[in-house]
Amino acid sequence: MRGFKAFVKKELIEFTRNYKWIILLSTFLFIGMSSPLLAKLLPNIFSILEMGGLTITLPEPTGMDAYSQFFKNMSQMGIIVLLLVYSGILSNELTKGTLTILLSKGLSRNAVILAKYTVALFHWSLFFLIGTIINHVYTIYLFEKTSFDHLFFSLFSLWLFGAFVLALILFSGTVTTGNYGGLLLTVVLLVIGLIANSFSALQKYNPVSLATDNLEILTGEVLVSERIGTVGLTVLLTTTILVFALYFFKEKKV
Amino acid sequence: MEELIEYLPLIIPILMIELILAAVALIHLVRHDQYRFGNRLMWILIILLVQIIGPILYFSIGKGDD
């Protein structure tokens, strides 16, 4: 437990020193600010652009369009940035050998994985919250209709998917070697998930659907009751992946 | 066009984020000459031409160890 606390502290300090916070803060501020604005201005932008005499008239945007942009940006750019920032979470320290000293001094290997996951989850939650709040404030300011059904559940799904991705990154880091092996494996696993998600029968059992159906949950096309099972399964899967990460990291040569 | 100007107070903070991020990345780039791959010119172009994602790529996979 002492090792865990010390390592959490080390991770928190490291986060502020290697530009990760700048990346995450600016990404989620950018997503939060630009999504509602883009939704609002898109009809204007189209009317300014002259596309060879072709005029595209879009219907008056609503708060739903703002959230459509937000979910699209969050699930693509947000998750990609999360992958890039955290892909080296384990491999960086393994290739540099900075972990070896700590481990030989008696730091437990479980503490390393758990502390890294705790800190990553904390940061993801924090910046996700910042982006979400800014997006919501902008949406309220720019649009008239601003109450949504199941907004919390929809946002929670996306957040949970992020938590799942973080566990996947850690797990991939324990079973691969080298700088980019972990990133590659995570991407491969996510792509498999994305492909599987195109089969509607499998969507229920696929964590990826938590990041793709957010707007449909708001519009009511996908019922919350259909996704409760997916949420439960993802929590279970995240825990399992972490347990495997702990196991493989114990076996790993450092 | 007038409507775009109306929303300028909301657009400026977004541009600020992009500029600050690019500036921080450029300052880091000028002070360090070790990259995991690529050369300085390539990273300068990426940082300046690819908004938001460019500097993020530099910090996450471009910059060498401090």
Interface residues (C-beta under 8 A of the other chain):
Chain A: N18 Y19 K20 I22 I23 S26 T27 L29 F30 M33 S34 L37 K40 L41 N44 I48 M77 V81 L84 V85 S87 G88 K96 Y138 N179
Chain B: M1 E3 L4 Y7 L10 I11 P13 I14 I17 E18 I20 L21 V24 H28 R36 I52 I53 P55 I56 L57 F59 S60 I61 D65 D66
